[in-house]
Amino acid sequence: MASIKIQSSSSGGGSITLTAPITSSNRTVTLPDADVTLGDGYPARAWVNFNGTGTVAIRANANVSSITDNGTGDYTVSFSSALSDADYATTGTGGDNTSDGFYFYRFTAPLLSSPTTSAVRSAVSNTSPSKVDAAYVNVNVVR
């Protein structure tokens, strides 16, 4: 069985020892390490998975307080904690699971308004391109 041993030091550094199964070989990584990304990487500042049809409903999220339905396929994602600035990147997906299979739609962000530190407005559209409500909408914000 593989094992992980984590040690920290008072200077904020530390090490992780990984023991592989069968061979019992070890690799110790002293932190910080170029191969290991800790807080200085570009983690998600916010993400949400929600149902964008009918009354919008959040399934799961981090740092998202609410979703506003601005009309067909047009949503505003509001953050629980404001971001440090509005210079973040937003990606997302929209899709529906139908009897014919799962359909992915285009996702645009931002739409109609500039992103702010407290929210981003985005849209889901089909190939026409007409905005459409999607049963599965995912929005990711990284900085």
N, C-alpha and C positions, 0 to 999 in steps of 0.2 A: 504494500500500500504506500502511496506517495504521502509525504508529509511536508509541512511548511513550518519553519521556525522563524519568527520575527523578533528582532532585537532592536531597541532604540537606545540612543545616547542622549545625554543632557544637552548636547550641542545641536540637537535637532536632526542629526543624521541617524544612520542605523544600518542594519543589514537584514536580508531575507535569505534563508537557506532552504533550497528546494531539494528534497531527496526523492529520486526517481524509484519506481517500483522495480523489482527483480535485480537490477544492477547495483542498487544502493549507492550510486554515484551522487555526489553533491555538487551544487553550484551555489556559491554565495555571491549575492549582489550587494555591493555597498552603495548606500543611497547618499546623495543622488547619483544616478547612473544614466548615461545617455540612452540606454535601451529601455529604461523604465520612465514612464511619464507619471508624475505626481502633480499636485495642484497647479503647476505652471503650464500644463498642456492647454488644450482648448475644450474644456468640458461643456456639456450642455448647460446653458443658463436657465433654460426652461424647455419643457416638452409636454405634449398632450396628445392623447388618443381619445377621440370623441365621435359620437354619432351625430352627423350633420343633417339628418332628416327629421322632419316634424319639429318637436321641441328638442333642441340640441341638448345632449347629455354627455358629460365627461365620463369616460370609462376609467382612465388612469392618467396621472400627471405628476409633474414636479414643477414647482414655482408658477403654477397657473391658478388664478383665483376664479376666473369665469370665462365663458365663451359667449359672445354676442352674435346673434343671427341677424345680419344686416339685410337679408333678402336671399334669393336663390343663389346658393354656392358662394356666398360672401360672408366671411366670418371675421370677428375681431377676437384675438386671444389676449386677455389681460393678465399681467404678471402679479403674483402675490407680493414679491419684493422687487422694487424697481431695479433696473440694470444700471450700471455705471454710466453708460452712454447709449446712443442709438446706433452705433456703428457695429452691429452684429450681423451675422449671416442667418438666414432662415431657409429651411428646406421643409418639404412636406410631401405627402401623398394623399390621394383621395381615391376611393374606389367603392364598388358595390359587388356584393356576392349574389348572383342571380342564378336561375336554373340553367342559363347558358354558360356559366362560369363566372370567374371574378374579373371585373373590368377596372382597369386603372384609368384615372383621368389626369389631366394636366393640373399642376398646382402652381400658383403664382404668389409671390410674396415679395415686397408688399404690394398692395393694390389700392389705388385711389388716394392713398395718403401715405406720408412718410412714416417710417417706424419711429416709435418714441421709446423712452425708457420704461414706460408703463404698459405698452401694448403694441401689437402688430396686427395689421389687417391683411387678410389673404383670401384667395379665391380658388375654387375648384371648377374646372371647365372641361367640356368634352372636346372632340376634335373639330367642332363647327367653327369657331370656338364659342359656345354658349355656356354660361355658368350653370352648374348643376349641383343640387344637393347630393351628398354622398353619405352612405351609411358608415363608412370608415374614413375618417380624416385624421391625419397625424401631422403635427407641426413640431419642428425642432428648432431651437434657437441656440446658436453657439457663438462664443466670443473669445 
